[in-house]
Amino acid sequence: IGMDVDGNFIAKSYTGSEQIANSNYTLPTNEWVHVAGIFKGTSVDLYVNGVKVGDSLNWSNNNQNNQKIYVGYGQLNGSIHYFKGKVDEVRIWDDERTETEIQENINDTLKGEESDLEVYYRFDHVADTILTDLTSNNNHGSLINMNDDDWVSSDWTYGFPYVTTTEISSITASTA
Protein backbone atom coordinates (compact mmCIF):
# COMPACT_ATOMS: atom_id res chain seq x y z
CA ILE A 1 0.00 0.00 0.00
CA GLY A 2 1.16 3.52 -0.57
CA MET A 3 0.39 6.60 -2.57
CA ASP A 4 0.72 7.53 -6.19
CA VAL A 5 2.42 10.66 -7.54
CA ASP A 6 -0.82 12.62 -7.04
CA GLY A 7 -1.06 11.67 -3.35
CA ASN A 8 -3.87 9.13 -3.84
CA PHE A 9 -3.91 6.15 -1.48
CA ILE A 10 -3.28 2.96 -3.48
CA ALA A 11 -2.54 -0.75 -3.20
CA LYS A 12 0.06 -1.99 -5.66
CA SER A 13 1.58 -5.33 -6.55
CA TYR A 14 3.99 -6.57 -9.13
CA THR A 15 4.20 -10.25 -9.99
CA GLY A 16 5.08 -10.15 -13.66
CA SER A 17 2.67 -7.32 -14.35
CA GLU A 18 1.85 -4.22 -12.38
CA GLN A 19 -1.50 -4.09 -10.63
CA ILE A 20 -2.78 -0.93 -8.97
CA ALA A 21 -5.97 -0.47 -6.97
CA ASN A 22 -6.56 3.27 -6.59
CA SER A 23 -8.89 4.51 -3.83
CA ASN A 24 -8.98 8.01 -5.36
CA TYR A 25 -8.63 9.25 -1.78
CA THR A 26 -5.95 11.92 -1.40
CA LEU A 27 -3.92 11.46 1.77
CA PRO A 28 -3.48 14.58 3.89
CA THR A 29 0.02 16.04 4.16
CA ASN A 30 2.02 17.31 7.13
CA GLU A 31 0.18 15.14 9.65
CA TRP A 32 0.37 11.56 10.91
CA VAL A 33 -2.04 9.23 9.11
CA HIS A 34 -2.78 5.57 9.81
CA VAL A 35 -3.28 3.55 6.62
CA ALA A 36 -4.30 -0.08 6.24
CA GLY A 37 -4.98 -2.42 3.35
CA ILE A 38 -7.03 -5.59 3.77
CA PHE A 39 -6.36 -8.01 0.93
CA LYS A 40 -9.26 -10.45 0.47
CA GLY A 41 -8.35 -12.66 -2.47
CA THR A 42 -10.13 -10.86 -5.30
CA SER A 43 -10.57 -7.48 -3.62
CA VAL A 44 -8.78 -5.03 -1.36
CA ASP A 45 -10.26 -2.59 1.16
CA LEU A 46 -8.26 0.52 2.01
CA TYR A 47 -8.59 2.37 5.33
CA VAL A 48 -7.40 5.79 6.45
CA ASN A 49 -7.42 6.51 10.19
CA GLY A 50 -9.63 3.46 10.74
CA VAL A 51 -12.29 4.44 8.20
CA LYS A 52 -12.77 2.57 4.92
CA VAL A 53 -12.19 4.87 1.94
CA GLY A 54 -14.19 4.02 -1.14
CA ASP A 55 -15.64 0.72 -2.21
CA SER A 56 -13.80 -2.60 -2.25
CA LEU A 57 -11.37 -2.49 -5.14
CA ASN A 58 -10.73 -5.31 -7.60
CA TRP A 59 -7.61 -7.28 -6.76
CA SER A 60 -6.99 -10.29 -8.97
CA ASN A 61 -3.44 -10.86 -7.74
CA ASN A 62 -3.96 -13.12 -4.75
CA ASN A 63 -0.52 -14.76 -4.89
CA GLN A 64 1.19 -12.62 -2.23
CA ASN A 65 3.42 -15.29 -0.67
CA ASN A 66 7.20 -14.98 -0.67
CA GLN A 67 7.27 -11.55 -2.27
CA LYS A 68 9.58 -8.80 -1.09
CA ILE A 69 7.84 -5.99 0.67
CA TYR A 70 9.19 -2.49 0.24
CA VAL A 71 8.42 0.36 2.63
CA GLY A 72 9.02 3.84 1.27
CA TYR A 73 10.01 2.64 -2.20
CA GLY A 74 8.07 1.58 -5.21
CA GLN A 75 7.82 1.53 -8.95
CA LEU A 76 4.80 3.07 -10.56
CA ASN A 77 4.23 2.93 -14.30
CA GLY A 78 7.88 2.01 -14.81
CA SER A 79 9.32 4.87 -12.72
CA ILE A 80 10.97 4.56 -9.31
CA HIS A 81 9.41 6.62 -6.52
CA TYR A 82 10.50 7.18 -2.93
CA PHE A 83 8.09 8.08 -0.14
CA LYS A 84 8.68 11.64 1.05
CA GLY A 85 7.56 11.38 4.63
CA LYS A 86 7.96 9.43 7.84
CA VAL A 87 6.90 5.90 8.73
CA ASP A 88 6.35 5.02 12.38
CA GLU A 89 5.50 1.32 12.17
CA VAL A 90 4.45 -1.49 9.83
CA ARG A 91 2.23 -4.42 10.75
CA ILE A 92 1.50 -7.43 8.55
CA TRP A 93 -1.23 -9.81 9.67
CA ASP A 94 -2.05 -13.32 8.47
CA ASP A 95 -5.79 -12.74 8.57
CA GLU A 96 -8.32 -10.30 7.20
CA ARG A 97 -8.58 -7.60 9.84
CA THR A 98 -12.05 -6.18 10.40
CA GLU A 99 -12.78 -2.49 10.56
CA THR A 100 -13.43 -2.93 14.29
CA GLU A 101 -10.05 -4.63 14.80
CA ILE A 102 -8.30 -1.83 12.91
CA GLN A 103 -10.05 0.83 14.98
CA GLU A 104 -9.39 -0.98 18.29
CA ASN A 105 -5.63 -1.24 17.62
CA ILE A 106 -4.97 1.91 15.62
CA ASN A 107 -3.33 3.78 18.50
CA ASP A 108 -1.81 0.84 20.36
CA THR A 109 1.80 -0.15 20.51
CA LEU A 110 1.74 -3.90 20.09
CA LYS A 111 3.84 -6.47 21.95
CA GLY A 112 4.57 -8.62 18.89
CA GLU A 113 2.83 -11.63 20.46
CA GLU A 114 -0.65 -10.96 19.04
CA SER A 115 -2.42 -13.82 17.28
CA ASP A 116 -1.95 -13.79 13.46
CA LEU A 117 0.64 -10.98 13.58
CA GLU A 118 3.31 -12.04 11.07
CA VAL A 119 5.55 -8.95 10.96
CA TYR A 120 5.82 -5.98 13.31
CA TYR A 121 8.32 -3.22 12.57
CA ARG A 122 8.58 -0.22 14.84
CA PHE A 123 10.75 2.52 13.44
CA ASP A 124 11.89 3.81 16.81
CA HIS A 125 15.46 2.56 16.67
CA VAL A 126 18.22 5.09 17.03
CA ALA A 127 20.88 3.43 14.92
CA ASP A 128 21.71 0.56 12.57
CA THR A 129 20.34 -0.58 9.23
CA ILE A 130 18.55 -3.72 10.39
CA LEU A 131 14.85 -3.29 11.09
CA THR A 132 13.97 -5.85 13.73
CA ASP A 133 10.76 -7.83 13.41
CA LEU A 134 9.31 -7.78 16.93
CA THR A 135 7.37 -11.02 16.40
CA SER A 136 8.96 -14.41 16.94
CA ASN A 137 8.91 -14.93 13.14
CA ASN A 138 12.25 -13.12 12.63
CA ASN A 139 11.27 -11.41 9.36
CA HIS A 140 13.93 -8.75 9.88
CA GLY A 141 14.21 -5.99 7.32
CA SER A 142 17.17 -4.24 5.73
CA LEU A 143 17.21 -0.47 5.61
CA ILE A 144 18.63 0.66 2.27
CA ASN A 145 20.22 4.08 1.67
CA MET A 146 19.99 4.86 5.36
CA ASN A 147 22.53 5.67 8.02
CA ASP A 148 22.44 6.60 11.71
CA ASP A 149 21.88 10.31 10.93
CA ASP A 150 18.57 9.50 9.16
CA TRP A 151 16.75 8.37 12.34
CA VAL A 152 14.17 10.86 13.59
CA SER A 153 11.64 10.89 16.41
CA SER A 154 8.08 10.29 15.28
CA ASP A 155 6.66 12.77 17.81
CA TRP A 156 3.35 10.99 17.28
CA THR A 157 0.81 11.37 20.05
CA TYR A 158 -2.73 10.14 20.28
CA GLY A 159 -5.26 12.82 21.08
CA PHE A 160 -4.29 15.83 23.12
CA PRO A 161 -2.51 15.72 26.47
CA TYR A 162 -4.67 16.98 29.28
CA VAL A 163 -5.01 16.82 33.04
CA THR A 164 -8.25 16.16 34.86
CA THR A 165 -8.96 17.03 38.44
CA THR A 166 -11.68 16.14 40.86
CA GLU A 167 -13.28 18.87 42.86
CA ILE A 168 -12.20 18.53 46.46
CA SER A 169 -14.45 19.96 49.13
CA SER A 170 -11.96 19.61 51.96
CA ILE A 171 -8.67 18.03 52.83
CA THR A 172 -8.06 16.63 56.23
CA ALA A 173 -5.20 14.68 57.75
CA SER A 174 -7.07 11.43 57.09
CA THR A 175 -7.73 12.18 53.38
CA ALA A 176 -4.45 13.84 52.42
C-alpha positions as CSV (number, residue, x, y, z in Angstrom):
1,I,0.0,0.0,0.0
2,G,1.2,3.5,-0.6
3,M,0.4,6.6,-2.6
4,D,0.7,7.5,-6.2
5,V,2.4,10.7,-7.5
6,D,-0.8,12.6,-7.0
7,G,-1.1,11.7,-3.4
8,N,-3.9,9.1,-3.8
9,F,-3.9,6.1,-1.5
10,I,-3.3,3.0,-3.5
11,A,-2.5,-0.7,-3.2
12,K,0.1,-2.0,-5.7
13,S,1.6,-5.3,-6.5
14,Y,4.0,-6.6,-9.1
15,T,4.2,-10.3,-10.0
16,G,5.1,-10.2,-13.7
17,S,2.7,-7.3,-14.4
18,E,1.9,-4.2,-12.4
19,Q,-1.5,-4.1,-10.6
20,I,-2.8,-0.9,-9.0
21,A,-6.0,-0.5,-7.0
22,N,-6.6,3.3,-6.6
23,S,-8.9,4.5,-3.8
24,N,-9.0,8.0,-5.4
25,Y,-8.6,9.3,-1.8
26,T,-6.0,11.9,-1.4
27,L,-3.9,11.5,1.8
28,P,-3.5,14.6,3.9
29,T,0.0,16.0,4.2
30,N,2.0,17.3,7.1
31,E,0.2,15.1,9.7
32,W,0.4,11.6,10.9
33,V,-2.0,9.2,9.1
34,H,-2.8,5.6,9.8
35,V,-3.3,3.6,6.6
36,A,-4.3,-0.1,6.2
37,G,-5.0,-2.4,3.4
38,I,-7.0,-5.6,3.8
39,F,-6.4,-8.0,0.9
40,K,-9.3,-10.4,0.5
41,G,-8.4,-12.7,-2.5
42,T,-10.1,-10.9,-5.3
43,S,-10.6,-7.5,-3.6
44,V,-8.8,-5.0,-1.4
45,D,-10.3,-2.6,1.2
46,L,-8.3,0.5,2.0
47,Y,-8.6,2.4,5.3
48,V,-7.4,5.8,6.5
49,N,-7.4,6.5,10.2
50,G,-9.6,3.5,10.7
51,V,-12.3,4.4,8.2
52,K,-12.8,2.6,4.9
53,V,-12.2,4.9,1.9
54,G,-14.2,4.0,-1.1
55,D,-15.6,0.7,-2.2
56,S,-13.8,-2.6,-2.3
57,L,-11.4,-2.5,-5.1
58,N,-10.7,-5.3,-7.6
59,W,-7.6,-7.3,-6.8
60,S,-7.0,-10.3,-9.0
61,N,-3.4,-10.9,-7.7
62,N,-4.0,-13.1,-4.7
63,N,-0.5,-14.8,-4.9
64,Q,1.2,-12.6,-2.2
65,N,3.4,-15.3,-0.7
66,N,7.2,-15.0,-0.7
67,Q,7.3,-11.6,-2.3
68,K,9.6,-8.8,-1.1
69,I,7.8,-6.0,0.7
70,Y,9.2,-2.5,0.2
71,V,8.4,0.4,2.6
72,G,9.0,3.8,1.3
73,Y,10.0,2.6,-2.2
74,G,8.1,1.6,-5.2
75,Q,7.8,1.5,-9.0
76,L,4.8,3.1,-10.6
77,N,4.2,2.9,-14.3
78,G,7.9,2.0,-14.8
79,S,9.3,4.9,-12.7
80,I,11.0,4.6,-9.3
81,H,9.4,6.6,-6.5
82,Y,10.5,7.2,-2.9
83,F,8.1,8.1,-0.1
84,K,8.7,11.6,1.0
85,G,7.6,11.4,4.6
86,K,8.0,9.4,7.8
87,V,6.9,5.9,8.7
88,D,6.4,5.0,12.4
89,E,5.5,1.3,12.2
90,V,4.5,-1.5,9.8
91,R,2.2,-4.4,10.8
92,I,1.5,-7.4,8.6
93,W,-1.2,-9.8,9.7
94,D,-2.0,-13.3,8.5
95,D,-5.8,-12.7,8.6
96,E,-8.3,-10.3,7.2
97,R,-8.6,-7.6,9.8
98,T,-12.0,-6.2,10.4
99,E,-12.8,-2.5,10.6
100,T,-13.4,-2.9,14.3
101,E,-10.0,-4.6,14.8
102,I,-8.3,-1.8,12.9
103,Q,-10.1,0.8,15.0
104,E,-9.4,-1.0,18.3
105,N,-5.6,-1.2,17.6
106,I,-5.0,1.9,15.6
107,N,-3.3,3.8,18.5
108,D,-1.8,0.8,20.4
109,T,1.8,-0.1,20.5
110,L,1.7,-3.9,20.1
111,K,3.8,-6.5,21.9
112,G,4.6,-8.6,18.9
113,E,2.8,-11.6,20.5
114,E,-0.6,-11.0,19.0
115,S,-2.4,-13.8,17.3
116,D,-2.0,-13.8,13.5
117,L,0.6,-11.0,13.6
118,E,3.3,-12.0,11.1
119,V,5.5,-9.0,11.0
120,Y,5.8,-6.0,13.3
121,Y,8.3,-3.2,12.6
122,R,8.6,-0.2,14.8
123,F,10.8,2.5,13.4
124,D,11.9,3.8,16.8
125,H,15.5,2.6,16.7
126,V,18.2,5.1,17.0
127,A,20.9,3.4,14.9
128,D,21.7,0.6,12.6
129,T,20.3,-0.6,9.2
130,I,18.5,-3.7,10.4
131,L,14.8,-3.3,11.1
132,T,14.0,-5.9,13.7
133,D,10.8,-7.8,13.4
134,L,9.3,-7.8,16.9
135,T,7.4,-11.0,16.4
136,S,9.0,-14.4,16.9
137,N,8.9,-14.9,13.1
138,N,12.3,-13.1,12.6
139,N,11.3,-11.4,9.4
140,H,13.9,-8.8,9.9
141,G,14.2,-6.0,7.3
142,S,17.2,-4.2,5.7
143,L,17.2,-0.5,5.6
144,I,18.6,0.7,2.3
145,N,20.2,4.1,1.7
146,M,20.0,4.9,5.4
147,N,22.5,5.7,8.0
148,D,22.4,6.6,11.7
149,D,21.9,10.3,10.9
150,D,18.6,9.5,9.2
151,W,16.7,8.4,12.3
152,V,14.2,10.9,13.6
153,S,11.6,10.9,16.4
154,S,8.1,10.3,15.3
155,D,6.7,12.8,17.8
156,W,3.4,11.0,17.3
157,T,0.8,11.4,20.1
158,Y,-2.7,10.1,20.3
159,G,-5.3,12.8,21.1
160,F,-4.3,15.8,23.1
161,P,-2.5,15.7,26.5
162,Y,-4.7,17.0,29.3
163,V,-5.0,16.8,33.0
164,T,-8.2,16.2,34.9
165,T,-9.0,17.0,38.4
166,T,-11.7,16.1,40.9
167,E,-13.3,18.9,42.9
168,I,-12.2,18.5,46.5
169,S,-14.4,20.0,49.1
170,S,-12.0,19.6,52.0
171,I,-8.7,18.0,52.8
172,T,-8.1,16.6,56.2
173,A,-5.2,14.7,57.7
174,S,-7.1,11.4,57.1
175,T,-7.7,12.2,53.4
176,A,-4.4,13.8,52.4
